[in-house]
Amino acid sequence: MFNILNQGVKHPDPGPSGSRSVTLCYVEITDETIGLLFGALADQLRALGSRVEMVVIGGSALTALGLVRRATRDVDVLAIADNGELRLAEPLPQALLAARSIVAADFGLAENWLNAGPTDLLKWGLPEGFMSRVVTSSYGTALVVHFASRLDQIHFKLFAVVDQGGGRHEADLRALSPTLGELAAAARWSITQDPSPGYRSVLVDALHALGVDDADLGD
């Protein structure tokens, strides 16, 4: 079962050209604006006669669920859900690309404010039980967003720390206050994404920095 959060925010209907009469510029993606942006995206999808269901991870998902309070630059789409199946988000559906462009222009966002950057994670498998833990928000009838749970974000953030370095990924991971057991589970999953000896070595160092000295990483 998905956890359903119904969004009650109403947005102006798009005009005949697909643009709204009121535009806001230079909007950051925060806990106060993310619902507005997804609502606007839903408006455009509805105007195009399309419906999109997607899975979102990263900073925007953390912000949407109130797990981390910070501004972020983009929305990371992990997958597109289609008839109960998850598929790679690259390329994004054409209707979603068109809606994204209109919202970017209306709100002063970068053209790729919504992107499929992390979709390769889907190729090697998500943490077991991933979809049973998502928190789902419906923005009208045209857009459904499944946000990754806290536990799964721990998995993704640990992998990002090892793969890309600390910075905001480490800050987010620490803000989630993972237990030693959660970090150990995340570490074992992350090796499925990159089983190389070099990755494992950096992973062990990262775990030590996070207070895990004896994680069982398997063979």
C-alpha positions in Angstrom: 0.0 0.0 0.0 1.2 3.5 -0.8 0.8 6.3 1.8 -1.4 8.9 0.2 -1.1 12.6 0.8 -3.8 14.5 -1.1 -2.7 18.0 -2.1 -5.5 20.6 -1.7 -3.8 23.5 -3.3 -5.7 25.0 -6.3 -3.9 26.7 -9.2 -5.2 28.9 -12.0 -6.2 27.2 -15.1 -3.8 27.5 -18.1 -5.0 29.9 -20.8 -5.5 28.8 -24.4 -1.8 29.2 -25.1 -0.9 27.0 -22.1 0.4 29.8 -20.0 -1.1 31.2 -16.8 -2.0 34.9 -16.3 0.1 35.2 -13.1 3.8 34.3 -13.2 6.3 34.2 -10.4 10.0 34.6 -11.0 13.1 33.1 -9.3 11.3 30.6 -7.1 13.4 28.3 -5.1 12.4 24.7 -4.6 11.6 24.6 -0.9 9.0 23.1 1.4 6.9 26.2 0.8 7.0 26.1 -3.0 7.3 22.5 -4.0 3.6 21.8 -3.8 3.0 25.0 -5.9 5.4 23.8 -8.6 4.0 20.3 -8.8 0.5 21.8 -8.9 1.5 24.0 -11.8 3.1 21.0 -13.5 -0.2 19.1 -13.1 -2.1 22.1 -14.5 0.0 22.0 -17.7 -0.2 18.2 -18.0 -4.0 18.4 -17.7 -4.1 21.1 -20.4 -2.1 18.8 -22.6 -4.5 15.9 -21.9 -1.8 13.8 -20.3 -1.3 12.1 -17.0 2.1 11.3 -15.4 3.0 9.1 -12.4 6.6 9.3 -11.3 9.0 8.4 -8.5 11.1 11.2 -7.0 14.2 11.0 -4.8 16.9 13.4 -3.6 16.6 16.8 -2.0 13.2 17.7 -3.3 11.7 14.5 -1.9 13.4 15.1 1.4 11.9 18.6 1.4 8.4 17.5 0.4 8.3 15.0 3.3 9.7 17.5 5.8 12.7 15.3 6.4 15.2 18.0 5.6 14.6 21.8 5.4 16.7 23.3 2.7 16.3 24.8 -0.8 17.2 22.6 -3.7 17.9 23.3 -7.4 16.0 20.5 -9.0 13.7 17.5 -8.8 15.3 14.1 -9.3 13.0 11.7 -11.1 14.1 8.1 -10.5 11.4 6.4 -12.5 8.2 6.7 -14.4 5.4 4.4 -13.2 3.3 2.8 -15.9 0.5 0.3 -15.3 2.2 -0.8 -12.0 5.6 -1.1 -13.5 8.6 1.2 -13.0 10.6 2.2 -16.1 13.6 4.3 -16.7 12.8 8.0 -16.6 15.2 8.8 -19.4 13.9 10.1 -21.8 11.2 11.9 -19.9 7.7 11.7 -21.5 7.2 14.3 -24.1 4.2 15.8 -22.3 6.2 16.1 -19.1 9.0 17.8 -21.0 6.5 20.3 -22.5 4.9 21.0 -19.1 8.3 21.3 -17.5 9.3 24.0 -19.9 6.2 26.1 -19.3 6.6 25.9 -15.5 10.3 26.8 -15.8 9.4 29.9 -17.8 6.6 30.9 -15.5 8.6 30.5 -12.3 12.1 31.5 -13.3 13.5 27.9 -12.9 16.3 26.3 -14.9 15.0 24.4 -18.0 16.0 21.1 -16.5 14.6 21.8 -13.0 13.0 18.4 -13.3 15.3 15.8 -14.6 16.0 12.0 -14.8 19.5 12.3 -13.3 19.3 9.4 -10.9 17.3 7.0 -13.1 20.3 4.6 -13.7 19.8 3.4 -10.1 16.8 1.5 -11.4 19.0 -0.6 -13.7 20.7 -2.5 -10.8 17.7 -2.7 -8.5 16.1 -0.6 -5.8 16.2 -1.5 -2.1 13.9 -4.4 -1.3 10.4 -3.3 -0.6 11.0 0.2 -2.0 7.5 0.8 -3.4 5.8 -0.4 -0.2 7.4 2.5 1.6 6.9 5.4 -0.8 4.7 8.4 0.3 2.4 9.3 -2.6 1.0 12.7 -3.4 -1.7 13.3 -6.0 -1.9 16.7 -7.6 -5.3 16.6 -9.1 -5.9 13.9 -11.7 -2.9 14.6 -14.0 0.1 14.1 -11.7 1.0 11.5 -9.1 4.3 11.7 -7.3 5.8 8.8 -5.3 8.4 10.2 -2.8 11.1 7.9 -1.6 10.8 7.1 2.1 13.3 8.1 4.8 14.9 4.6 4.8 15.4 4.5 1.1 16.8 8.0 1.0 19.4 6.8 3.5 20.3 4.1 1.0 20.5 6.6 -1.9 22.4 9.3 0.1 25.0 6.9 1.3 25.6 5.7 -2.2 25.8 9.4 -3.4 28.3 10.2 -0.6 30.6 7.4 -1.7 30.1 7.9 -5.4 30.1 11.7 -5.6 31.7 12.9 -2.4 30.3 14.5 0.8 28.9 18.0 0.7 25.1 18.2 0.6 24.8 14.5 0.3 26.6 13.9 3.6 24.7 16.8 5.2 21.4 15.2 4.1 22.4 11.8 5.3 23.4 13.0 8.7 20.1 15.0 9.0 18.2 11.8 8.5 19.9 10.4 11.7 20.4 6.9 10.4 20.9 4.1 12.9 24.0 1.8 12.6 21.7 -0.9 11.3 20.2 1.3 8.6 23.6 2.4 7.5 24.8 -1.2 7.3 21.8 -2.2 5.2 22.3 0.8 3.0 25.9 -0.1 2.5 25.1 -3.7 1.5 22.6 -2.4 -1.1 25.0 0.2 -2.4 27.5 -2.5 -3.4 24.9 -3.8 -5.8 25.2 -0.5 -7.6 29.0 -0.6 -7.8 30.7 -3.9 -6.7 34.2 -2.6 -7.6 37.0 -2.9 -5.0 37.6 0.8 -5.3 34.0 1.6 -4.4 34.1 -0.8 -1.4 37.3 0.8 -0.1 35.7 4.3 -0.2 32.5 2.9 1.3 34.4 1.5 4.3 36.0 4.9 4.9 32.7 6.7 4.7 31.1 4.2 7.1 33.9 4.8 9.6 33.3 8.6 9.3 29.6 7.9 10.1 30.5 5.8 13.1 30.1 2.3 11.6 33.3 0.3 12.2 32.2 -3.3 11.7 29.5 -3.4 9.0 28.9 -6.8 7.4 29.3 -6.0 3.7 29.0 -9.6 2.6 31.5 -11.4 0.4 
